[in-house]
Amino acid sequence: MTAPTNLAPTRTIYDDDHEQFRDTIKQFIDTTVAPNFERWEKDKVVDRSLFTTAGEHGMLLFSTPEEFGGAGVDDFRFNAILDEEFGRSGYASVGLGLALQNDVVGPYFTDLTNDEQKQRWLPGLTNGTLIGAIAMTEPGAGSDLSGIRTRAVRDNDHYVINGAKTFISNGQNCDIVVVAARTSDDKHKGLSLFVIENGTPGFEKGRNLDKLGLHGQDTSELSFTDVRVPAENLLGQEGSGFYQLMRNLPQERLSLAITAVSSAEGVLSRTLDYVNERKAFGRPIGTFQHNRFLLAELATELDIARVYVDHCVSLHAKHELTAVRAAKAKWWTTELQVRVADRCLQLHGGYGYMREYSVSRAFADARIQTIYGGTTEIMKEIIGRDLGL
């Protein structure tokens, strides 16, 4: 359901081409996602056909050059529209896999690869026949990238990789995974990035993790035991991995902020429908002053968040978004999403606790938003340091 116009401020960052693409995304959600969503939630993994169908509709890696099968469009606003519509629809767990391919994994393959690597991987990532993942988080290292212990040792024309990763989105479905591994003990200059392909001896996918929410998104443990990776699978220069990861994190955090605001708008819109229909003491529950004031507060906060996030999207489309602005957007909007989902569930009463009501799923799905991509506390740390504190 699209939020009523009175729930969102007038927007100026999109043109007709973007809005036509929005219609494509909406139709894709209606025809491809909605009929399969409950099954994917139950199975805790989407069909691979989700990615190939998305690729057929031109919904993946928009900036891939034409010579490698893409549109060659360097405009993050198309990414943002996909994130918005999946968030607003209530199908965020499905959209997360596509957003990961576009917003998180994609830049490593479009920006860091040489021509031979582009030819090997970009066509498949763009048409959806290859599903990508990125493996940073480890059992003992989350937001602190300098704590990564997975190690890669050079052996002639190969690297031998040993270690473990956890909480890896697209972990069951992935065909290729960008792995952060330590090539020296230097805290920052000792990290490098490698592309490991499914089926490589020693690369094992563990269990599909049983999460609180986002059940349609496969999330896995990965292990690497004496995995021999060709040197030509190194992304960029050896020792540059930390800086490459840090460079791409602002886009990931903006993507999460976009999804947070649109998801919150969606659940608020559906809650407005509910409070206008549900009656208590002979009148709609939305007409009670406490509920009316609460909804007015949430709508106002979402308006403010939307304006800031749109500003960040506009900056990023011009390659001017800073890490600090992205951190501000990420922590504020994700905390707001959690609060909106919580308050909207309360307005549904006992029905809100039933999974057959979408507000229940929205509540569970929202909770991870303040954790992955950098916790709220890490975001505030980034902002505080920028203030000279």
C-alpha positions as CSV (number, residue, x, y, z in Angstrom):
1,M,0.0,0.0,0.0
2,T,1.3,3.5,-0.9
3,A,1.3,6.0,2.0
4,P,-1.4,8.7,1.7
5,T,-0.1,11.9,0.3
6,N,-0.7,13.6,3.6
7,L,2.0,11.3,5.2
8,A,4.8,12.5,3.0
9,P,6.3,15.9,2.1
10,T,6.5,17.1,-1.5
11,R,9.5,15.4,-3.1
12,T,11.7,17.0,-5.7
13,I,14.6,14.6,-6.2
14,Y,13.0,12.3,-8.8
15,D,12.1,13.0,-12.4
16,D,9.8,11.2,-14.8
17,D,12.3,8.4,-15.6
18,H,12.6,7.6,-11.9
19,E,8.8,7.5,-11.4
20,Q,8.4,5.2,-14.4
21,F,10.9,2.9,-12.8
22,R,8.9,3.1,-9.6
23,D,5.9,1.8,-11.5
24,T,8.1,-1.1,-12.7
25,I,9.1,-2.0,-9.1
26,K,5.5,-1.8,-7.9
27,Q,4.4,-4.1,-10.6
28,F,7.2,-6.5,-9.9
29,I,6.3,-6.6,-6.2
30,D,2.6,-7.3,-7.1
31,T,3.3,-10.0,-9.6
32,T,6.5,-11.7,-8.4
33,V,6.8,-11.0,-4.7
34,A,3.4,-10.9,-3.2
35,P,2.2,-14.4,-4.5
36,N,5.3,-16.0,-3.1
37,F,6.0,-14.0,0.0
38,E,4.5,-16.2,2.7
39,R,6.2,-19.3,1.2
40,W,9.6,-17.5,1.2
41,E,9.0,-16.4,4.8
42,K,8.3,-20.0,5.8
43,D,11.2,-21.4,3.8
44,K,13.5,-18.6,5.2
45,V,15.0,-18.2,1.7
46,V,13.8,-16.8,-1.6
47,D,13.8,-18.6,-4.9
48,R,16.8,-17.8,-7.1
49,S,14.3,-16.9,-9.8
50,L,13.7,-13.6,-7.8
51,F,17.1,-12.4,-8.9
52,T,16.9,-13.6,-12.5
53,T,13.4,-12.0,-12.9
54,A,14.7,-8.8,-11.3
55,G,17.6,-8.9,-13.7
56,E,15.2,-9.3,-16.7
57,H,13.4,-6.1,-15.5
58,G,16.6,-4.1,-15.3
59,M,16.5,-3.9,-11.5
60,L,20.1,-4.9,-10.7
61,L,23.4,-3.1,-10.8
62,F,22.2,-0.1,-12.8
63,S,25.8,1.3,-13.2
64,T,27.2,-1.8,-14.9
65,P,28.7,-0.6,-18.2
66,E,26.8,-1.5,-21.3
67,E,29.7,-3.7,-22.5
68,F,29.1,-6.0,-19.5
69,G,25.4,-6.2,-19.9
70,G,24.2,-3.2,-17.8
71,A,22.5,0.1,-18.4
72,G,25.6,2.2,-17.5
73,V,23.5,4.5,-15.4
74,D,25.4,6.0,-12.5
75,D,22.4,7.4,-10.6
76,F,21.8,6.1,-7.0
77,R,18.2,7.4,-7.1
78,F,17.2,4.2,-9.0
79,N,18.7,2.2,-6.1
80,A,16.7,4.3,-3.7
81,I,13.4,3.7,-5.5
82,L,13.8,0.0,-5.3
83,D,14.6,0.2,-1.5
84,E,11.7,2.5,-0.9
85,E,9.1,0.4,-2.6
86,F,10.1,-2.8,-1.0
87,G,10.2,-1.1,2.4
88,R,6.8,0.6,2.0
89,S,5.2,-2.6,0.7
90,G,6.0,-4.6,3.9
91,Y,8.2,-7.1,2.0
92,A,11.5,-5.7,3.2
93,S,12.9,-9.2,3.9
94,V,12.7,-10.0,0.2
95,G,13.9,-6.6,-1.0
96,L,16.9,-6.8,1.3
97,G,18.6,-9.4,-0.9
98,L,18.2,-7.2,-4.0
99,A,19.3,-4.1,-2.1
100,L,22.4,-6.1,-0.9
101,Q,23.2,-7.0,-4.5
102,N,22.7,-3.4,-5.7
103,D,23.8,-1.2,-2.8
104,V,26.4,-3.2,-0.9
105,V,27.9,-5.9,-3.1
106,G,27.6,-4.1,-6.5
107,P,30.1,-1.3,-5.9
108,Y,32.9,-3.7,-5.2
109,F,32.5,-5.3,-8.6
110,T,31.9,-2.1,-10.6
111,D,34.5,0.0,-8.9
112,L,37.4,-2.3,-7.8
113,T,37.6,-4.8,-10.6
114,N,39.8,-4.9,-13.6
115,D,38.4,-5.6,-17.1
116,E,39.0,-9.3,-16.9
117,Q,37.2,-9.5,-13.5
118,K,34.4,-7.4,-14.8
119,Q,33.9,-9.8,-17.7
120,R,33.8,-12.7,-15.3
121,W,31.4,-11.4,-12.8
122,L,29.5,-8.3,-13.8
123,P,27.2,-9.8,-16.4
124,G,25.9,-12.5,-14.0
125,L,25.4,-10.1,-11.1
126,T,23.5,-7.7,-13.4
127,N,21.2,-10.3,-15.0
128,G,20.7,-12.1,-11.7
129,T,22.3,-15.4,-12.6
130,L,25.0,-14.7,-10.0
131,I,24.0,-13.8,-6.5
132,G,26.5,-11.9,-4.4
133,A,27.3,-11.6,-0.7
134,I,29.9,-9.8,1.4
135,A,31.5,-11.4,4.4
136,M,32.9,-9.0,6.9
137,T,31.4,-9.9,10.3
138,E,33.0,-12.7,12.3
139,P,32.0,-14.5,15.5
140,G,34.4,-12.3,17.4
141,A,34.4,-9.1,15.2
142,G,31.3,-7.1,14.3
143,S,31.4,-3.3,13.9
144,D,35.2,-3.2,14.6
145,L,36.7,-4.2,11.2
146,S,40.2,-4.1,12.6
147,G,39.2,-7.2,14.7
148,I,38.9,-9.4,11.6
149,R,40.9,-12.6,12.1
150,T,40.2,-14.5,8.9
151,R,43.6,-14.8,7.3
152,A,44.9,-15.1,3.7
153,V,48.5,-16.3,3.1
154,R,50.1,-15.9,-0.3
155,D,51.2,-19.2,-1.9
156,N,52.7,-18.6,-5.4
157,D,49.8,-17.7,-7.6
158,H,47.1,-18.4,-5.0
159,Y,46.1,-17.2,-1.5
160,V,45.2,-19.8,1.1
161,I,42.3,-18.5,3.3
162,N,41.2,-19.8,6.7
163,G,38.6,-18.4,9.0
164,A,34.9,-18.0,9.7
165,K,32.2,-15.4,9.0
166,T,28.7,-15.1,10.4
167,F,25.4,-13.1,9.9
168,I,26.1,-13.2,6.1
169,S,23.0,-12.0,4.1
170,N,22.4,-14.0,0.9
171,G,24.6,-16.6,2.5
172,Q,22.7,-19.6,1.4
173,N,21.9,-18.4,-2.2
174,C,25.2,-16.7,-2.9
175,D,27.4,-17.8,-5.9
176,I,30.2,-15.4,-5.1
177,V,31.2,-13.7,-1.9
178,V,33.5,-10.8,-1.2
179,V,35.6,-11.9,1.8
180,A,37.6,-9.6,4.0
181,A,40.7,-11.4,5.2
182,R,43.9,-10.4,6.9
183,T,47.1,-10.5,4.8
184,S,49.3,-8.9,7.4
185,D,49.0,-7.9,11.1
186,D,48.8,-4.2,10.4
187,K,45.6,-3.0,12.0
188,H,44.3,-1.1,8.9
189,K,46.7,-1.9,6.1
190,G,46.6,-5.6,6.7
191,L,43.1,-6.3,5.3
192,S,42.5,-7.4,1.7
193,L,39.4,-8.4,-0.2
194,F,39.0,-11.6,-2.2
195,V,36.2,-13.0,-4.3
196,I,35.5,-16.7,-3.4
197,E,33.2,-18.6,-5.7
198,N,30.7,-21.2,-4.6
199,G,32.1,-24.8,-5.0
200,T,35.7,-23.8,-4.2
201,P,37.1,-26.7,-2.0
202,G,37.2,-25.7,1.7
203,F,34.4,-23.1,1.3
204,E,31.4,-24.2,3.3
205,K,28.0,-22.7,3.9
206,G,26.7,-23.4,7.4
207,R,23.2,-23.3,8.7
208,N,20.6,-20.8,7.6
209,L,20.4,-18.8,10.8
210,D,17.0,-18.6,12.7
211,K,16.4,-14.9,13.1
212,L,13.8,-12.9,15.0
213,G,12.6,-11.2,11.8
214,L,13.4,-10.8,8.1
215,H,12.6,-14.5,7.7
216,G,12.5,-14.2,3.9
217,Q,16.2,-13.3,3.9
218,D,18.7,-16.1,4.1
219,T,21.4,-15.4,6.6
220,S,24.3,-17.8,7.1
221,E,27.5,-18.8,8.7
222,L,30.4,-19.3,6.3
223,S,33.7,-21.2,6.9
224,F,36.9,-21.3,5.0
225,T,39.4,-24.2,5.5
226,D,42.5,-24.0,3.4
227,V,40.6,-22.4,0.6
228,R,42.9,-21.8,-2.3
229,V,41.8,-18.6,-4.1
230,P,43.6,-17.6,-7.4
231,A,45.5,-14.3,-7.0
232,E,43.4,-12.9,-9.8
233,N,40.4,-13.0,-7.4
234,L,42.0,-10.3,-5.3
235,L,39.9,-7.1,-5.5
236,G,42.1,-4.0,-5.8
237,Q,45.5,-3.9,-4.1
238,E,46.6,-6.2,-1.3
239,G,46.3,-4.3,2.0
240,S,43.7,-1.8,0.7
241,G,40.6,-3.8,2.0
242,F,40.0,-1.7,5.1
243,Y,39.8,1.5,3.1
244,Q,37.7,-0.1,0.4
245,L,35.2,-1.3,3.1
246,M,35.1,2.1,4.7
247,R,34.5,3.8,1.4
248,N,31.5,1.7,0.6
249,L,29.9,1.8,4.1
250,P,28.2,5.2,3.7
251,Q,26.1,3.9,0.7
252,E,25.1,0.8,2.7
253,R,24.0,3.0,5.6
254,L,22.1,5.3,3.3
255,S,20.3,2.3,1.8
256,L,19.3,1.2,5.3
257,A,18.0,4.7,6.1
258,I,15.9,4.7,2.9
259,T,14.4,1.4,3.8
260,A,13.8,2.5,7.4
261,V,11.8,5.6,6.4
262,S,9.8,3.9,3.7
263,S,9.1,0.8,6.0
264,A,7.9,3.1,8.7
265,E,5.7,5.1,6.3
266,G,4.2,1.8,5.1
267,V,3.3,0.5,8.6
268,L,1.9,3.9,9.6
269,S,-0.3,4.0,6.5
270,R,-1.7,0.6,7.2
271,T,-2.2,1.5,10.9
272,L,-4.2,4.6,9.9
273,D,-6.5,2.3,7.9
274,Y,-6.8,0.1,10.9
275,V,-7.6,2.8,13.5
276,N,-10.2,4.2,11.2
277,E,-11.9,0.9,10.9
278,R,-11.5,-0.6,14.4
279,K,-14.0,0.7,16.9
280,A,-14.1,0.9,20.7
281,F,-16.8,2.5,22.8
282,G,-18.8,3.1,19.7
283,R,-16.2,5.1,17.7
284,P,-13.0,4.5,15.7
285,I,-10.0,4.2,18.0
286,G,-8.1,6.7,15.9
287,T,-10.4,9.5,17.1
288,F,-9.3,9.2,20.7
289,Q,-7.1,12.1,21.6
290,H,-4.1,10.1,22.8
291,N,-4.1,8.0,19.7
292,R,-4.6,11.0,17.4
293,F,-1.8,12.8,19.1
294,L,0.5,9.8,18.9
295,L,-0.1,9.4,15.2
296,A,0.4,13.1,14.6
297,E,3.8,12.8,16.3
298,L,4.9,9.8,14.2
299,A,3.7,11.4,11.0
300,T,5.6,14.6,11.8
301,E,8.8,12.7,12.7
302,L,8.6,10.7,9.5
303,D,8.2,13.9,7.4
304,I,11.3,15.3,9.0
305,A,13.2,12.1,8.4
306,R,12.1,11.8,4.8
307,V,13.3,15.3,4.0
308,Y,16.8,14.6,5.5
309,V,17.1,11.2,3.8
310,D,16.0,12.7,0.4
311,H,18.7,15.3,0.9
312,C,21.3,12.6,1.5
313,V,20.1,10.7,-1.6
314,S,20.5,13.9,-3.6
315,L,24.0,14.4,-2.3
316,H,25.0,10.8,-2.9
317,A,23.7,10.9,-6.5
318,K,26.3,13.7,-7.0
319,H,28.9,11.7,-5.0
320,E,28.9,14.2,-2.2
321,L,27.5,12.2,0.7
322,T,29.9,12.1,3.7
323,A,30.3,9.2,6.1
324,V,29.1,11.5,8.9
325,R,25.9,12.4,7.1
326,A,25.2,8.8,6.3
327,A,25.8,7.9,10.0
328,K,23.3,10.5,11.1
329,A,20.7,9.3,8.6
330,K,21.3,5.6,9.5
331,W,20.9,5.8,13.3
332,W,18.1,8.3,13.4
333,T,15.9,6.7,10.8
334,T,16.4,3.1,12.1
335,E,15.6,4.1,15.6
336,L,12.5,5.9,14.3
337,Q,11.5,2.8,12.4
338,V,11.6,0.7,15.5
339,R,9.6,3.3,17.5
340,V,7.0,3.6,14.7
341,A,6.6,-0.2,14.5
342,D,6.3,-0.5,18.2
343,R,3.7,2.2,18.6
344,C,1.7,1.0,15.6
345,L,1.6,-2.5,17.0
346,Q,0.3,-1.1,20.3
347,L,-2.5,0.5,18.5
348,H,-3.5,-2.9,17.1
349,G,-3.9,-4.3,20.6
350,G,-3.8,-8.1,20.8
351,Y,-4.2,-8.4,17.0
352,G,-0.9,-6.7,16.6
353,Y,0.8,-9.6,18.3
354,M,-0.5,-12.1,15.7
355,R,1.8,-12.8,12.8
356,E,-1.2,-12.8,10.4
357,Y,-1.2,-9.0,10.9
358,S,1.6,-7.3,8.9
359,V,2.3,-4.9,11.8
360,S,3.6,-7.9,13.8
361,R,6.1,-8.7,11.1
362,A,7.0,-5.1,10.7
363,F,7.9,-4.9,14.4
364,A,10.1,-8.0,14.2
365,D,11.8,-6.9,11.0
366,A,12.6,-3.5,12.2
367,R,14.6,-4.5,15.2
368,I,17.8,-5.5,13.3
369,Q,17.9,-2.1,11.6
370,T,19.7,-0.4,14.5
371,I,22.3,-3.2,14.6
372,Y,23.5,-4.3,11.2
373,G,25.4,-1.9,8.9
374,G,26.9,-0.4,12.1
375,T,25.1,-0.1,15.4
376,T,23.5,3.1,16.6
377,E,26.3,3.4,19.1
378,I,28.9,3.1,16.4
379,M,27.1,5.8,14.3
380,K,27.1,8.1,17.3
381,E,30.8,7.4,17.8
382,I,31.5,8.5,14.2
383,I,29.5,11.7,14.6
384,G,31.0,12.5,18.0
385,R,34.5,12.2,16.6
386,D,33.6,14.5,13.7
387,L,32.6,17.0,16.4
388,G,36.2,16.8,17.7
389,L,35.1,14.9,20.8
